[in-house]
């Protein structure tokens, strides 16, 4: 039975912000969450599925040291794992993760490069991250503090302040220009590969609007019933994938506070 544990679990509890058990089958998501939480001073235990989560919480001193369990309810029997923790480990604060199911098939995904990481580029990036058939190969903006670059780092998507390297990629299918820079179409035309198509101007703004509304509708329809069931069961702390750094840290901190109240 597979089980992963962060080395930090063997560190001193005195210097730790608390211990979080992350139950997530996707290795890349699990690693991203672990690195984020460890950076904030938390000890992290990892489990790839329900059975390994149960084994982990029952192992050694873990029943005494685990403060928060972060559980992906989209995995097989995810809600059963939540029910187990609510029944057997009531002192452990729970955070559930949910998101749009990954329905990608074996077909090749559309590779998109985004030029412009302001409001439009950031929104496109966030929306495309929910579309299984799309892979954002990178985003660029001349301003290092652009919100889209910050979001890209949270999602582990390559970002740059020099657009030429991204535009010149030979594997890109579509370049979306939302910079608003009148000189950008010339730069793109000069450096892009023959394979890449370009979407810019009013067409890019229309795409942003359509994708934003479609993604919001899909997300609400898919999650509303599940979240309503969670609230009915008393679970009010949840995060939606892809999980942003600030939302993750805030949810864990809130769960840790409830844990401290319970101990009192």
BAFI-3210 file (N, C-alpha, C; in Angstrom, 3 decimals, decimal comma, padded with zeros to 6 digits):
// residues 264
n [1|2|3|4|5|6|7|8|9|10|11|12|13|14|15|16|17|18|19|20|21|22|23|24|25|26|27|28|29|30|31|32|33|34|35|36|37|38|39|40|41|42|43|44|45|46|47|48|49|50|51|52|53|54|55|56|57|58|59|60|61|62|63|64|65|66|67|68|69|70|71|72|73|74|75|76|77|78|79|80|81|82|83|84|85|86|87|88|89|90|91|92|93|94|95|96|97|98|99|100|101|102|103|104|105|106|107|108|109|110|111|112|113|114|115|116|117|118|119|120|121|122|123|124|125|126|127|128|129|130|131|132|133|134|135|136|137|138|139|140|141|142|143|144|145|146|147|148|149|150|151|152|153|154|155|156|157|158|159|160|161|162|163|164|165|166|167|168|169|170|171|172|173|174|175|176|177|178|179|180|181|182|183|184|185|186|187|188|189|190|191|192|193|194|195|196|197|198|199|200|201|202|203|204|205|206|207|208|209|210|211|212|213|214|215|216|217|218|219|220|221|222|223|224|225|226|227|228|229|230|231|232|233|234|235|236|237|238|239|240|241|242|243|244|245|246|247|248|249|250|251|252|253|254|255|256|257|258|259|260|261|262|263|264]
n.u [000,845|000,571|002,324|003,234|005,513|006,436|009,740|009,844|008,186|009,564|010,830|011,302|008,538|008,328|009,184|007,411|004,564|002,429|000,920|000,069|-001,899|-001,844|-003,989|-003,990|-004,175|-002,798|000,470|001,898|000,236|000,162|002,865|003,179|001,440|002,630|005,185|004,387|003,132|005,193|006,944|005,628|006,047|004,811|004,622|004,439|002,536|002,004|-000,396|-001,503|-003,987|-007,216|-006,925|-004,137|-004,087|-005,547|-003,864|-001,654|-002,565|-002,980|-000,509|002,309|003,058|001,317|-001,562|-001,687|-000,315|-001,186|-002,820|-004,443|-006,307|-006,087|-008,066|-008,634|-011,623|-012,435|-011,128|-011,252|-013,619|-013,334|-015,068|-015,694|-013,355|-013,356|-015,618|-014,670|-012,619|-014,160|-015,624|-013,755|-011,566|-012,199|-011,028|-009,278|-008,989|-010,746|-010,144|-011,507|-010,774|-011,800|-012,702|-012,956|-013,601|-010,992|-011,125|-009,601|-008,567|-006,611|-005,762|-003,830|-003,128|-004,158|-001,731|-001,058|000,157|000,351|000,357|000,742|-000,044|-001,843|-005,060|-006,728|-005,048|-004,468|-007,005|-007,623|-005,611|-006,315|-008,800|-008,178|-006,709|-008,535|-009,400|-009,213|-008,294|-006,476|-003,200|-001,292|001,562|003,117|003,388|003,699|004,894|005,825|005,985|007,226|005,687|003,145|-000,208|-000,911|001,514|002,196|000,086|000,630|003,011|002,043|000,621|002,582|003,338|005,339|006,806|007,644|009,440|010,404|009,095|009,907|011,214|009,139|007,229|008,596|008,610|008,441|006,472|004,044|000,552|-001,309|-001,169|-002,092|-002,829|-003,075|-002,031|-002,490|-000,705|000,212|002,419|002,926|001,702|003,423|005,860|005,139|004,474|006,984|008,549|007,169|006,475|005,728|003,690|002,097|-000,929|-002,527|-004,257|-005,748|-006,402|-009,778|-010,857|-009,423|-010,250|-012,942|-012,743|-011,709|-013,927|-015,932|-014,766|-014,434|-017,111|-018,157|-016,518|-017,098|-019,821|-019,707|-018,117|-019,696|-022,010|-020,988|-019,910|-021,786|-023,788|-022,159|-020,785|-022,940|-023,768|-021,531|-021,623|-024,013|-023,182|-021,634|-019,170|-017,403|-015,093|-013,303|-011,403|-010,931|-009,638|-007,561|-005,457|-004,874|-002,053|-002,486|-005,154|-004,927|-003,123|-004,627|-006,895|-005,772|-004,686|-007,034|-008,257|-006,398|-006,742|-009,305|-008,662|-007,038|-008,929|-010,508|-008,752|-008,636]
n.v [-001,196|002,122|004,891|008,137|010,223|013,311|014,408|016,282|015,593|014,401|016,359|018,934|019,569|021,829|024,039|024,116|025,126|023,538|020,334|018,999|016,770|015,773|014,614|013,500|012,410|013,212|013,719|016,078|018,157|017,523|017,838|020,596|021,695|020,717|021,988|024,659|024,760|023,909|026,004|027,894|027,022|024,699|021,226|018,425|015,649|013,060|011,436|009,166|008,157|007,048|004,629|004,767|007,166|006,583|004,636|006,268|008,212|006,570|005,680|005,351|008,229|009,838|009,993|011,752|014,042|015,104|017,893|019,056|017,828|017,714|017,028|015,512|015,370|014,522|012,284|008,642|007,377|009,575|011,097|009,161|008,968|011,451|011,107|009,076|010,391|012,328|010,710|009,093|010,674|013,225|015,471|016,419|019,008|019,528|020,080|020,241|019,466|020,300|020,204|020,921|017,958|016,036|015,348|014,754|013,234|010,852|012,405|015,028|017,990|021,440|023,853|026,828|030,142|033,026|036,430|039,134|039,876|041,181|042,227|040,931|038,843|037,448|036,536|034,867|032,955|031,801|030,704|028,946|027,067|025,360|023,873|020,810|020,126|022,010|023,372|025,692|027,051|029,095|032,470|035,972|039,224|042,649|043,836|042,922|042,641|042,042|040,816|038,407|037,047|036,441|034,695|032,679|031,596|030,430|028,363|026,899|027,510|028,451|031,709|034,990|038,084|038,907|038,697|037,400|034,869|033,156|033,555|032,539|029,799|026,528|024,662|025,742|026,208|028,273|031,758|034,124|037,440|039,821|042,182|044,821|046,424|048,284|047,659|044,984|043,001|043,126|042,227|039,620|038,536|038,571|036,760|034,378|030,844|029,105|027,357|028,391|030,043|033,260|035,196|038,157|041,577|042,684|040,142|038,561|039,712|039,059|036,275|036,006|036,934|035,014|032,560|033,027|033,262|030,755|028,965|029,714|029,059|026,273|025,471|026,198|024,646|022,014|021,917|022,822|021,035|019,160|020,767|021,717|019,398|018,957|021,167|020,613|018,409|019,616|020,568|023,294|024,396|024,638|024,209|025,121|023,503|024,656|025,180|028,245|029,947|031,849|031,300|028,629|028,806|030,474|028,866|026,669|027,960|028,893|026,437|025,469|027,237|026,518|024,010|024,644|025,843|023,630|022,108|023,623]
n.w [000,000|-000,905|000,514|001,400|003,113|004,459|005,181|007,122|009,200|011,193|012,515|015,054|017,102|018,553|017,120|015,078|013,125|013,241|012,340|009,221|007,421|004,163|001,789|-001,266|-004,582|-006,852|-007,689|-008,405|-007,511|-004,824|-004,097|-004,565|-002,670|-000,337|-000,370|-000,208|002,331|004,038|003,717|005,165|007,682|008,577|009,538|007,377|006,422|004,035|001,925|-000,546|-001,130|000,168|001,868|002,500|003,839|006,131|007,241|007,746|009,636|011,767|012,441|014,592|016,477|015,208|015,544|017,647|016,897|014,446|013,242|011,281|008,516|005,082|002,507|-000,609|-002,082|-004,517|-005,325|-005,543|-003,337|-001,709|-000,047|001,783|003,218|004,465|006,084|007,741|009,204|010,503|012,178|013,608|014,330|015,657|016,727|014,862|012,575|009,541|006,068|002,915|-000,474|-003,728|-007,209|-010,770|-012,543|-014,067|-017,310|-019,472|-022,519|-024,405|-026,431|-028,045|-026,291|-026,649|-027,017|-025,472|-025,522|-023,548|-023,973|-022,041|-018,829|-017,274|-016,084|-018,021|-019,072|-016,719|-015,963|-018,153|-017,832|-015,379|-016,052|-018,208|-016,831|-015,798|-017,883|-019,320|-021,899|-022,621|-022,488|-020,898|-021,965|-021,183|-019,860|-020,419|-019,495|-019,427|-017,002|-013,946|-011,638|-012,415|-012,065|-013,333|-013,653|-011,051|-010,415|-012,256|-011,244|-008,914|-010,043|-011,165|-013,799|-016,519|-016,621|-017,889|-018,430|-020,812|-023,940|-026,307|-026,226|-025,398|-027,413|-029,613|-029,337|-030,711|-030,395|-029,838|-030,221|-030,227|-029,833|-027,574|-027,480|-025,171|-024,391|-025,082|-026,271|-029,015|-030,560|-030,207|-031,976|-034,217|-033,161|-032,475|-034,998|-036,198|-034,733|-034,155|-034,643|-037,734|-037,212|-035,174|-034,402|-034,099|-031,730|-031,057|-029,928|-030,240|-030,569|-028,754|-026,363|-026,444|-026,292|-023,710|-022,225|-022,911|-022,119|-019,395|-018,443|-019,197|-017,767|-015,139|-014,969|-015,376|-013,223|-010,992|-011,392|-011,255|-008,692|-006,815|-005,766|-004,464|-002,581|-001,121|000,114|001,738|003,478|004,766|006,188|008,030|007,224|006,550|005,665|002,860|-000,197|-003,616|-006,402|-009,135|-006,341|-004,880|-003,410|-001,287|-000,545|000,283|002,488|004,147|004,641|006,001|008,243|009,440|010,029|011,844|013,941|014,829|015,735|017,943|019,593|020,116|021,662|023,952]
ca.u [000,000|001,439|002,228|004,314|005,637|007,445|010,784|009,676|007,406|010,456|011,443|010,836|007,221|008,420|009,381|006,457|003,268|001,423|001,101|-001,022|-001,918|-002,365|-004,466|-004,169|-003,595|-001,960|001,774|002,299|-000,565|000,608|004,172|002,992|000,841|003,633|006,194|003,765|002,899|006,482|007,492|004,941|006,433|004,043|005,085|003,490|002,453|001,359|-001,027|-001,928|-005,372|-007,891|-006,293|-002,845|-004,386|-005,939|-002,642|-000,783|-003,095|-002,915|000,884|003,169|002,485|000,501|-002,886|-001,561|000,349|-001,854|-003,766|-005,357|-006,273|-006,509|-008,482|-009,208|-012,845|-012,697|-010,520|-012,150|-014,028|-012,844|-016,007|-015,599|-012,216|-013,842|-016,520|-013,837|-011,967|-015,182|-016,082|-012,692|-010,587|-012,984|-010,197|-008,526|-009,750|-010,777|-010,307|-011,700|-010,426|-012,606|-012,405|-013,554|-012,972|-010,083|-011,686|-008,778|-008,350|-005,227|-005,452|-002,872|-003,757|-003,832|-000,718|-001,342|001,039|-000,389|001,139|-000,027|-000,415|-002,676|-006,374|-007,191|-004,188|-004,631|-008,291|-007,488|-004,761|-007,106|-009,840|-007,574|-006,189|-009,634|-009,787|-008,287|-007,749|-005,580|-001,974|-000,664|003,002|003,809|002,758|004,745|004,500|007,022|005,985|007,441|004,673|001,825|-000,943|-000,898|002,790|002,076|-000,809|001,329|003,954|001,260|000,179|003,782|003,357|006,484|006,497|008,820|009,226|010,817|008,132|010,428|011,468|007,859|006,609|009,368|008,495|007,986|005,394|002,847|-000,536|-002,038|-000,640|-003,167|-002,244|-003,958|-001,159|-002,959|000,437|000,062|003,597|003,068|001,438|004,616|006,831|004,651|004,604|008,396|009,231|006,388|006,692|004,638|002,613|001,280|-001,925|-002,529|-005,545|-005,467|-007,375|-011,151|-011,091|-008,872|-011,114|-014,154|-012,397|-011,629|-015,285|-016,628|-014,143|-014,715|-018,497|-018,328|-015,839|-017,848|-021,044|-019,353|-017,619|-020,796|-022,899|-020,342|-019,548|-022,831|-024,392|-021,153|-020,528|-024,139|-023,711|-020,492|-022,127|-025,020|-022,451|-020,868|-017,856|-017,512|-013,770|-012,934|-010,672|-011,219|-008,437|-006,206|-005,458|-003,964|-001,241|-003,127|-006,347|-004,470|-002,575|-005,733|-007,742|-005,043|-004,599|-008,359|-008,454|-005,516|-007,384|-010,375|-007,984|-006,616|-010,126|-010,910|-007,857|-009,034]
ca.v [000,000|003,282|005,926|009,101|011,051|014,358|014,250|017,265|015,053|013,953|017,536|019,339|020,179|023,106|025,104|023,905|025,809|022,486|019,228|018,869|015,564|016,082|013,405|013,924|011,392|013,832|014,009|017,466|018,986|017,213|018,481|022,040|022,001|020,461|023,043|025,892|024,673|023,852|027,352|028,642|026,483|023,521|019,875|017,862|014,226|012,898|010,163|009,196|007,716|006,852|003,636|005,227|008,228|005,921|004,053|007,346|008,830|005,577|005,262|005,989|009,320|010,673|010,324|012,833|015,241|015,678|018,946|019,339|016,921|018,363|015,823|015,658|014,573|014,065|010,974|007,541|007,253|010,722|011,454|008,126|009,342|012,557|010,529|008,345|011,344|012,956|009,726|008,508|011,676|014,453|016,608|016,878|019,908|019,045|020,946|019,400|020,035|019,831|020,937|020,380|016,679|015,990|014,406|014,771|011,937|010,637|013,315|016,090|019,207|022,684|024,579|028,254|031,123|034,250|037,666|040,087|039,251|042,088|041,696|039,989|037,666|036,712|035,847|033,766|031,939|031,111|029,921|027,853|026,051|024,429|023,197|019,685|020,033|023,145|023,506|027,006|026,795|030,214|033,789|036,995|040,620|043,455|044,261|041,751|042,542|041,832|039,777|037,124|036,362|035,884|033,540|031,625|030,945|029,575|027,202|026,290|027,784|029,324|033,111|035,751|039,492|039,065|037,874|036,764|033,446|032,449|033,648|031,765|028,350|025,835|023,716|026,495|026,187|029,534|032,869|035,060|038,742|040,710|043,213|046,167|047,138|048,307|047,117|043,549|042,166|043,088|041,355|038,240|038,123|038,412|035,688|033,155|029,748|029,003|026,531|029,117|031,021|034,411|035,768|039,409|042,652|042,447|038,700|038,065|040,173|038,256|034,956|036,150|037,030|033,744|031,532|033,349|032,909|029,309|028,298|029,997|028,263|024,867|025,272|026,275|023,503|020,792|021,945|023,282|019,914|018,582|021,684|021,758|018,198|019,157|022,106|019,868|017,526|020,420|020,927|024,631|024,847|023,913|024,941|024,646|023,382|024,717|025,892|029,375|029,962|032,604|030,570|027,448|029,212|030,979|027,755|025,893|028,777|028,872|025,105|025,358|027,986|025,672|022,930|025,191|026,025|022,301|021,671|024,349]
ca.w [000,000|-001,063|001,525|001,336|004,300|004,380|006,176|008,174|010,304|012,243|013,117|016,365|017,146|019,232|016,147|014,004|013,208|013,336|011,395|008,249|006,594|002,822|001,116|-002,660|-005,448|-007,875|-007,090|-008,613|-006,602|-003,453|-003,893|-004,501|-001,368|000,703|-000,392|000,278|003,771|004,728|003,685|006,217|008,975|008,972|009,225|006,418|006,115|002,736|001,606|-001,952|-001,255|001,441|002,751|003,025|004,799|007,380|007,792|008,219|010,852|012,847|012,621|015,591|017,262|014,330|016,086|018,620|016,370|013,271|013,609|010,177|007,364|003,833|001,790|-001,951|-002,105|-005,885|-005,538|-005,259|-001,937|-000,954|001,016|002,823|004,059|005,298|007,083|008,696|010,091|011,342|013,162|014,428|014,774|015,689|017,135|013,693|011,714|008,162|004,907|001,738|-001,779|-004,833|-008,441|-011,986|-012,860|-015,215|-018,274|-020,685|-023,133|-024,828|-027,515|-027,753|-025,806|-027,334|-026,258|-025,605|-024,895|-023,259|-023,905|-021,257|-017,555|-016,507|-015,726|-019,031|-019,111|-015,469|-016,026|-019,109|-017,216|-014,363|-016,696|-018,966|-015,902|-015,519|-019,131|-019,494|-023,254|-022,851|-021,699|-021,016|-021,979|-020,561|-019,902|-020,378|-019,307|-019,174|-015,606|-013,084|-010,589|-013,022|-011,321|-014,040|-013,386|-009,698|-010,492|-012,998|-010,323|-008,027|-010,819|-011,757|-015,233|-016,832|-016,881|-018,288|-018,751|-022,208|-024,675|-027,521|-026,002|-025,361|-028,740|-030,584|-029,121|-031,923|-030,083|-029,469|-031,197|-030,241|-029,043|-027,246|-027,160|-024,407|-023,836|-025,401|-026,841|-030,478|-031,213|-029,968|-033,157|-035,071|-032,486|-032,593|-036,403|-036,530|-034,000|-033,949|-035,584|-038,721|-036,649|-034,206|-034,798|-033,197|-031,371|-030,367|-030,050|-029,806|-030,527|-027,501|-025,275|-026,515|-025,772|-022,259|-021,686|-023,094|-021,284|-017,997|-018,127|-019,338|-016,653|-013,911|-014,996|-015,201|-011,866|-010,040|-011,582|-010,809|-007,280|-005,904|-005,061|-003,579|-001,479|-000,293|000,947|002,743|004,487|005,524|007,096|008,978|006,681|005,973|005,240|001,656|-001,217|-004,966|-007,216|-008,593|-005,071|-004,782|-002,191|-000,213|-000,100|001,004|003,781|004,951|005,063|007,014|009,457|010,048|010,597|012,996|015,025|015,358|016,472|019,224|020,401|020,550|022,734|025,153]
c.u [000,873|001,210|003,427|004,316|006,710|008,459|010,591|008,887|008,292|011,147|010,824|009,480|007,282|008,523|008,373|005,191|002,128|001,679|-000,145|-000,851|-002,592|-002,721|-004,858|-003,466|-002,665|-000,648|002,154|001,529|-000,103|001,939|004,031|002,417|001,863|004,655|005,634|003,611|004,202|007,140|006,874|005,201|005,656|004,829|004,018|003,649|001,689|000,759|-001,611|-003,382|-005,957|-007,226|-004,961|-003,034|-004,745|-004,726|-001,759|-001,275|-003,016|-001,487|001,597|002,452|001,538|-000,899|-002,856|-001,062|-000,348|-002,920|-004,847|-005,193|-006,868|-006,797|-009,123|-010,443|-013,203|-012,062|-011,527|-012,379|-013,502|-013,750|-016,031|-014,450|-012,611|-014,712|-015,729|-013,191|-012,980|-015,627|-014,974|-011,718|-011,240|-012,153|-009,396|-009,422|-009,636|-010,910|-010,483|-011,328|-011,343|-012,264|-013,113|-012,862|-012,094|-010,558|-010,862|-008,602|-006,905|-004,826|-004,498|-003,604|-003,308|-002,870|-000,842|-000,289|000,252|000,574|000,293|-000,527|-001,163|-004,002|-006,855|-006,383|-004,333|-005,933|-008,243|-006,688|-005,552|-008,158|-009,269|-007,078|-007,261|-010,025|-008,797|-007,608|-006,741|-004,366|-001,393|000,842|003,789|003,014|003,853|004,144|005,758|007,104|006,122|006,362|003,263|001,099|-000,935|000,390|002,773|001,209|-000,133|002,307|003,225|000,848|001,342|003,801|004,506|006,043|007,785|008,436|009,671|009,942|008,728|010,632|010,191|007,210|007,282|009,287|007,892|006,817|004,082|001,813|-001,207|-001,352|-001,778|-002,532|-003,270|-003,130|-001,730|-001,858|000,323|001,264|003,742|002,727|002,641|005,663|006,427|004,841|006,049|008,991|008,444|006,740|005,523|003,436|001,619|000,300|-001,982|-003,950|-005,271|-006,590|-008,737|-011,460|-010,585|-009,736|-012,422|-013,900|-012,353|-013,029|-016,017|-016,079|-014,471|-016,126|-018,733|-017,721|-016,592|-019,117|-020,743|-018,932|-018,764|-021,725|-022,292|-020,129|-020,691|-023,446|-023,429|-020,923|-021,730|-024,170|-022,686|-020,976|-023,165|-024,363|-021,568|-019,485|-017,977|-016,170|-013,344|-012,165|-010,968|-009,927|-008,614|-006,131|-004,423|-003,250|-001,953|-004,349|-005,957|-003,995|-003,686|-006,611|-007,071|-004,948|-005,933|-008,634|-007,604|-006,097|-008,499|-009,812|-007,565|-007,811|-010,584|-010,065|-008,172|-010,256]
c.v [001,236|004,301|006,825|009,916|012,084|014,148|015,195|016,723|014,625|015,120|017,860|020,010|021,572|024,266|025,036|024,715|024,818|021,434|019,067|017,566|015,911|014,782|013,792|012,936|011,956|014,295|015,476|018,411|018,784|017,890|019,987|022,463|021,814|021,592|024,358|025,872|024,628|025,233|028,218|028,062|025,271|022,240|019,232|016,352|014,093|011,511|010,255|008,773|007,491|005,845|004,103|006,378|007,643|005,286|005,126|007,924|007,869|005,210|006,057|007,036|010,189|010,964|011,506|014,132|015,871|016,668|019,146|018,275|017,655|017,242|016,164|014,770|014,101|012,710|009,886|007,405|008,401|011,114|010,405|008,432|010,487|012,026|009,785|009,301|012,008|012,017|009,310|009,542|013,062|015,668|017,175|017,770|019,451|020,193|020,016|020,178|019,452|020,660|020,305|019,074|016,771|014,920|014,352|013,355|011,864|011,572|014,418|017,351|020,421|023,476|026,074|029,080|032,419|035,419|038,721|039,422|040,227|041,430|040,640|038,712|036,813|035,922|034,664|032,615|031,116|030,213|028,726|026,731|025,033|023,612|022,072|019,638|021,129|023,075|024,905|026,804|027,948|031,490|034,845|038,380|041,416|043,944|043,044|041,554|042,312|040,678|038,412|036,346|035,733|034,633|032,386|030,880|030,021|028,288|026,461|026,392|028,743|030,753|033,879|037,197|039,816|038,151|037,037|035,264|032,626|032,426|032,709|030,250|027,675|024,883|024,417|026,464|027,549|030,555|033,861|036,361|039,625|041,820|044,621|047,032|047,123|047,747|045,619|042,690|042,050|042,162|039,895|037,731|037,832|037,145|034,377|032,092|029,691|028,235|027,348|030,069|032,113|034,908|037,039|040,409|042,290|040,955|038,104|038,483|039,391|036,859|034,982|036,162|035,695|032,661|031,766|032,916|031,405|028,578|028,511|029,159|026,793|024,586|025,260|025,079|022,235|020,753|022,234|022,138|019,301|019,467|021,790|020,561|018,338|020,068|021,419|018,958|018,293|020,807|022,273|025,166|024,022|024,825|024,309|024,631|024,076|025,657|027,013|029,390|030,659|031,884|029,346|027,811|029,703|029,870|026,934|026,666|028,786|027,534|024,917|026,100|027,173|024,524|023,418|025,398|024,691|021,834|022,371|023,715]
c.w [000,000|000,024|001,427|002,613|004,068|005,482|007,345|009,357|011,457|012,932|014,457|016,266|017,753|018,252|015,005|014,233|013,380|012,276|010,533|007,477|005,266|002,121|-000,312|-003,576|-006,506|-007,247|-007,231|-007,690|-005,168|-003,151|-003,739|-003,150|-000,254|000,775|000,150|001,790|004,555|004,773|004,775|007,606|009,444|008,695|008,348|006,313|004,810|002,596|000,209|-002,153|000,137|002,364|003,326|004,004|006,152|008,049|008,416|009,534|012,039|013,221|013,715|016,417|016,438|014,865|017,053|018,007|015,171|013,729|012,557|009,102|006,163|002,843|000,443|-002,042|-003,507|-006,180|-005,157|-003,755|-001,074|000,193|002,132|003,776|004,998|006,426|008,159|009,698|011,022|012,453|014,133|014,995|014,778|016,076|015,961|012,837|010,261|007,164|003,713|000,491|-002,832|-006,056|-009,610|-012,338|-014,094|-016,182|-019,557|-021,228|-023,593|-025,964|-027,073|-027,336|-026,625|-026,456|-026,546|-024,871|-024,723|-023,155|-023,213|-019,992|-016,648|-016,188|-016,714|-019,062|-017,876|-015,468|-016,979|-018,515|-016,211|-015,001|-017,457|-018,052|-015,539|-016,744|-019,427|-020,854|-023,566|-021,935|-021,947|-020,890|-021,372|-020,668|-019,740|-020,175|-018,963|-017,734|-014,690|-012,028|-011,141|-012,330|-011,996|-013,834|-012,002|-009,712|-011,211|-012,103|-009,364|-008,724|-011,475|-013,278|-015,527|-017,127|-017,170|-018,549|-020,185|-023,071|-025,801|-027,347|-026,004|-026,741|-029,743|-030,384|-030,356|-031,671|-029,730|-030,589|-031,338|-029,336|-028,838|-026,770|-026,463|-023,758|-024,010|-025,992|-028,368|-031,233|-031,084|-031,185|-034,084|-034,482|-032,652|-034,018|-036,776|-035,931|-033,890|-034,980|-036,561|-038,178|-035,827|-034,867|-033,730|-032,975|-030,571|-030,515|-029,505|-029,694|-029,220|-026,317|-025,252|-025,951|-024,255|-021,638|-021,766|-022,176|-019,814|-017,612|-018,195|-018,150|-015,345|-013,849|-014,720|-013,769|-010,855|-010,148|-011,000|-009,293|-006,328|-005,099|-004,049|-002,360|-000,554|000,648|002,058|003,871|005,369|006,546|008,074|008,504|005,968|005,491|004,032|000,720|-002,564|-005,772|-008,563|-007,393|-005,087|-003,440|-001,037|000,333|000,712|002,399|004,704|005,487|006,160|008,323|010,198|010,721|011,847|014,198|015,651|016,171|017,849|020,148|020,951|021,716|024,042|025,786]
res [x|x|x|x|x|x|x|x|x|x|x|x|x|x|x|x|x|x|x|x|x|x|x|x|x|x|x|x|x|x|x|x|x|x|x|x|x|x|x|x|x|x|x|x|x|x|x|x|x|x|x|x|x|x|x|x|x|x|x|x|x|x|x|x|x|x|x|x|x|x|x|x|x|x|x|x|x|x|x|x|x|x|x|x|x|x|x|x|x|x|x|x|x|x|x|x|x|x|x|x|x|x|x|x|x|x|x|x|x|x|x|x|x|x|x|x|x|x|x|x|x|x|x|x|x|x|x|x|x|x|x|x|x|x|x|x|x|x|x|x|x|x|x|x|x|x|x|x|x|x|x|x|x|x|x|x|x|x|x|x|x|x|x|x|x|x|x|x|x|x|x|x|x|x|x|x|x|x|x|x|x|x|x|x|x|x|x|x|x|x|x|x|x|x|x|x|x|x|x|x|x|x|x|x|x|x|x|x|x|x|x|x|x|x|x|x|x|x|x|x|x|x|x|x|x|x|x|x|x|x|x|x|x|x|x|x|x|x|x|x|x|x|x|x|x|x|x|x|x|x|x|x|x|x|x|x|x|x|x|x|x|x|x|x]
***
